[in-house]
Amino acid sequence: MKVPDSHAHLADRKFEKDRQEVVERAIKAGVSPVMVPCSMEEFGIGLDLAEKYPFLHLSLGVHPHEARTWDRRAEEALVKAIHGGFVKAIGEIGLDYHYDFSPRERQRDAFKRQMEMAEKHSLPVIIHSRESAEDVARIISQYDVKGVLHSFSEEFFLAEEALSLGYYLSFSGMLTFKWGERIREVARRAPLDRVLVETDSPYLAPVPFRGRRNEPAFVLKVAEKLAEVKGVTLQALAPVLLENYEKLFGGEDGKPEKEDKGNQR
């Protein structure tokens, strides 16, 4: 049984001392494939990982926290990386109105430009949305791309809009938290063929690992909770999660599966 982790920041410096051991624990736990979102600074580490472990896939993008750094040089670097063939998705990108580490207008500009690039290069996107649901819904509706709303924690209206556009919803350790009933309700209402699970490592470790550094092996706890919420067994859910991942990002070779886009713009 394989369970994919659709979002794990394995290039993060918090893994620098034991990154290989973390990957080996994921393999032992049956976690595969794993999407590894990278910042521009982390991409070299990500490339080393992907070359050594084919089940690790890479995404690249300018996070809304860093949107103030988006400029022509960042755009050129992203295009160069895309042409290199290892980038399977653009992300994580989006909007974060909770921290506002970058001015909101700069966030929206960087988000839109990267959505344009995803559309041009036929790549899926990984969307970050925090307290920005209305603007995220408006912007994603303008582009003909596939994607996922990662670590979903927004209101259901954003889920409905994203699902209508063919997006997926990915659930993190928050699904297991005591205060996570609102997120569990979204998961309960989402169709099985549009859900994914993730760790968002090294953040948001699921119960019973809260307070520890998160890692891909722990995604099984998120999958177990999602199975409980959906009223199915983990054994029944796991192949669905794998199929959903492969339709969005591709399989072991990273090549996206063909999918009917009739429910998209």
N, C-alpha and C positions, 0 to 999 in steps of 0.2 A: 504494500500500500504506500503510495506516494502522496504527500501533501505539499503543494507549492507555497512559497512565501513570496507574496507579490510586492514586498517593500521591505528591504533590509539594508541599512547604511553600513555595509561591511567595510567600506573604505574610510569610515570615520576613525579619527585618531584614538578613540576609546578602545579600538580593537588592535592597536598597533603592537601590543606586547604578545598577543596570543591569537592572531587572526587565523592562522592555519588550524589551530586546535578547535576554534569555533566552527570553521567550515567542516572539519572532520566530524564534529558532534552532530552537525546538521545531516551529514551523509548517513551516520549511524542511526539517526532518528527517522530516516526515510523522508527528509524534507528536500524536495526537488520538483521543479527548478526554483531558483531564487532570483528575483529582480533586485539589482543593486543600484539605487539612484546615486549619482555622483555630482558633486559640484565641479567647477572647472579645475580647482586646485586638487581635487581627489581623483581626477580621471586617470592619472598615471597608475595609481594604486589599483583602480578598478580594472584597467587593462591587464595588469599582471595577474590579477585574480581570474579574469575571464579566459586568459590564455592557458592557465593551469587547470582550471575547473570549467569544462564546457557547460555545465548546468547552471553556472552563474551568468546571468544576463545583465547588461548595463543600460542604464538610462542616464541622460545628461541634460542639465538645464540650469537656469538661474532661478533660485528659490525666491519667493516674494520678499523674504528678509533681506536678500542681497540685491533687490531690483535696482537700487541706486547705482550699482556697478554696471548695469546693462548699457553697453555702448557698441560702437561698430567693431571694436576689437573682440568683444565677447561674442558678437554675432558671427564674426569670421571664424573664431575658434570653434564654435558650435558646428558650423557648416563643415569645417575641416574634419572634425571628429565624426560627423555623420558620414562623410565620404569615405572614412577609414573602415567602415563596415561593422564596427562593434556596437554601435549605438542602436538599440532595439526600440527605444522610446525616448521622447523628450519629456523631461521632468526631473525633480518635481517642480512644477510651475504653478502659478495661481495667485491668490490674494490672501493676505492675513491682516485683518483689521483689528485683531486683538492686541498684538504687540506694536504694529506700525513701525517696525524697524526701518522701513523705507517709506518715503512719502507715497500716499495712495495713488496719486497720478502716475508716479514712476512705476509703481506696481502694475497698474493697468496697462501702461505702455509696454513694459517688458512681457507681460502675459500675452497681450494681443500679438506682439511680434513673434513670439515663440509658437503661438497657435498657428500663425501664418506659415511658419517654417515647417511645422508638423504636417499641415495640409499639403504644402508643396512637395515634401519628401515622402508622403504617404506613411507617416509614422504615427503610432498611438501616443497619447499624452497621459501623464500622471499628474493629477490635479490636487493641489493643496487649497483647502478653503476653510478659513476660520473667521467666523462672524462677518462673512462677506458673501453670503449665499445669493443675494439678489444680483449683485454684480457678476458673480461667477456664472450664474444661470444665463444672464444676458449675453455674456461674452462667448461661452461655449456654444450657444445656439447659432452663432454667426459663422461657424467653421465646420466643414465636412471632414471631421476626423473621428476616430474611435478613441476611447480613453477610459480612465478609471478615476473615480473620486476616492483618494486614498485616506485611510484612517477616518472613515466617515463619522462626523459628529454634528452635522448641521440638521436643520429642520427637514421634514419629509418632503416639503414642496420642492427642494433642490434635488432630492432623490428622484422624485417623479419627473422633473424636467430632464435630468441626466438620463434616466432610463428610457424616456421617449426618444432621445437622440442616439440610443444604442450604447450608452456608457455602462460601465460596471460600477458596483459599489464594493469597496474593500473595507473589511472590518478588522480592527486591531485589538490589542489587549483591553481596550476600554469596554469591549463587549462583555468582559468578565467582571468588571468593577461593580461594586455594590450600588453606586449611583448611576449605572449605565442602562437603566430600564428604557429610557427614551431611545437610545441607540439600539437596544434589543428589539424595540417595537418596529423600528425601520427595517432591521434585518428580517423580522417576522413577515413583514409585508412585501419585501423585495422578492422577485422571482428567482428561483434556484439557478436559472441559467444566466444570471447577471450578478452573482456574488463571488467575491474572492476573500481570502484571509491574508493577513500580514502580521509581522511583528513590529515594524517601524523601529527595528533595532538601531541603536542601543536603548531606545526609549520605550515607555509604555509596556513594561513587562506584565504579562497576564497573571491573574491569580492562578497558582499559589506562589508566584515568583515576584510579586510586587516588592519594590525596594531594591531589587537586583538589577544589574545591567541586563538588558534584554538581548536575545540572540535567536537566530532562525530555528533552532531546535524547539524553542518554546511555542512555535506557531501551532503545534498540535493541540495545545490548551485552548487556543482561540477557535480552532476547527471543532473541537469537542463542544464548546459552548454554542457555536453556530448550529451544529447538528442538533443539540438539545432545543434551541430556539425554533428550529425548523421542524422538529418532530421526526427526525430521521436518525439513523445510526451513522457514526463516523465512517464506517465501512461503505455505506451507501453514498455519503457526501463526498468523500475523498476523490473518486473519479470525476465527479461533476466539477469540483474545484480545479482539477487538473485540466479538464476539457475547456473550462472557461479561461484559464490562464493561457492555454495554447491558442485559443481563438483570438485572444487579444494581443499577446506578445510573441507567440510562436513556441515551438517545442524545443527539444534539446539543441537543435541547430539554429534556433532563434528565428525561423522563418514563419511569419504569421499564417495561420490557417485561413482558408477561404471561408467567407461568411456572407450570408444574405444581408445586404444593407438596406432592405426595403423599408425598415423602420427608422431610417436615418434621413437627414435632410438630403 
